[in-house]
Structure formats: C-alpha cells, structure tokens
Amino acid sequence: MAQEKLRKEETLAMRNRLIGQSCRLFYSEDPVKIVRARGQYLFDENGKRYLDCISNVQHGVGLFLGIELVTDREKKTPATEAAAHVVKR
C-alpha cells in the first residue's frame, strides 16, 4: 500500500477545511504531527517518540484500523486463521 506523505502545513490546511475549529488543537503555535503509533507511543514526522496520554492518563491505544477478513466475499465466511496471524503481528 502506498503511503501519502503530506507536509505539516498541508495536513493543517486539510484539517481546517474538513474539521474546522470545533476540535481544539494542542500546541496550536507549533502542532505536533503524529504519523504513526506503536503500543503506547506516538511518533511525529521527525521520529520523536511521545507517550500516548492526556491529563496523565495513559491510553496506549495507538491507531485503530477496522477490517473484516473473509475467505468468501459473498458469503462473508470469516478467515479466522488469517485474522489470527494479522492480530499477532
């Protein structure tokens, strides 16, 4: 899967256009752009690691991706073995 990389300025412009001012930015003078997560850590575009927490409450959830693995699209037969392999990664 190709990964689109936007500069921080482009991401902020897109955020303003799609979300607006209803959701407040932390560090609005120089916002942190999180580009990936692993376990309880978030990483910015420069590779700097941050602990995923707000108000000293550790969340440790990282980023979520919802998928449904099936062996047959029409019947939606679960691909249990393949799903177990993906989860263990």
C-alpha positions in Angstrom: 0.0 0.0 0.0 1.4 3.4 -1.0 1.6 5.9 1.8 0.8 9.5 1.0 3.1 11.9 2.9 1.8 15.4 3.3 3.9 18.3 4.8 2.7 19.5 8.2 1.3 22.7 6.5 -0.7 20.7 4.0 -2.1 18.5 6.8 -3.1 21.6 8.9 -4.8 23.1 5.8 -6.8 19.9 5.2 -7.7 19.7 8.9 -9.0 23.2 8.9 -11.0 22.5 5.8 -12.5 19.2 6.9 -12.8 19.6 10.7 -12.8 23.4 11.3 -12.3 25.0 14.7 -14.8 22.7 16.6 -11.9 20.4 17.7 -9.2 22.3 19.5 -5.5 21.7 18.6 -3.0 21.2 21.4 0.2 23.3 20.9 -1.6 25.4 18.3 1.5 27.6 17.7 3.5 24.6 16.5 1.3 21.5 16.5 2.8 18.0 16.6 2.0 15.9 13.5 1.7 12.3 14.6 2.5 10.0 11.7 2.5 6.5 13.3 1.9 4.7 16.6 3.2 1.6 18.3 1.8 0.3 21.6 1.5 3.3 24.0 3.8 5.5 21.9 3.1 8.0 19.1 5.8 9.3 16.7 5.9 12.6 14.9 7.2 13.3 11.4 10.7 13.6 12.7 10.7 10.3 14.6 10.4 11.8 18.0 8.5 9.5 20.4 5.6 10.6 22.6 3.7 8.7 25.3 0.1 8.5 24.3 -1.6 10.1 27.3 -3.8 13.1 28.2 -4.0 14.5 31.7 -1.6 11.9 32.9 -3.9 9.1 31.8 -2.1 6.6 29.7 -4.3 5.4 26.8 -1.9 3.1 25.0 -4.4 2.5 22.1 -2.3 3.8 19.2 -4.2 3.9 16.0 -7.1 1.6 15.2 -7.9 0.0 11.8 -11.1 -1.9 11.4 -11.0 -4.7 8.9 -13.0 -7.9 8.3 -11.0 -10.8 6.8 -13.1 -13.2 4.9 -12.5 -16.3 2.7 -15.6 -15.6 0.6 -16.8 -12.1 0.0 -20.3 -13.0 -0.9 -20.9 -15.4 2.0 -18.7 -13.4 4.3 -17.1 -16.5 5.6 -14.6 -15.5 8.4 -10.9 -16.0 7.7 -10.2 -16.9 11.3 -6.7 -18.3 10.8 -5.5 -15.4 8.6 -7.1 -12.9 11.1 -5.2 -14.5 14.0 -2.0 -14.1 12.0 -2.6 -10.4 11.4 -3.5 -9.7 15.0 -0.3 -11.4 16.3 1.8 -9.1 14.0 
